[in-house]
Amino acid sequence: MNRKIPSARHLSDDLYRVLETVHAKRSKSMGEEERGKYGMKNIVNVKFNKKENCLHVHFDDGNWWHYCPDGTWY
């Protein structure tokens, strides 16, 4: 997968698909202003948490979210 964002290049293709899928769903739930603050370009760090079986997705404003393989986030 050549189009990975720099902060997530280390993810496997499967985990990157989780990131893309959940991020798209989450973006659809936001208003326009919030979408501008939390786009893929605003992601600064992504870590897979094996114990929780989810991605910890960190944004440039200091906020972060759990992105789960079942398509949910919290």
Secondary structure, DSSP 8 states (H G I E B T S, - for coil): -TT--GGGTTS-HHHHHHHHHHHHHHHHTS-HHHHHHSSGGGEEEEEEETTTTEEEEEETTS-EEEE-TTS-B-
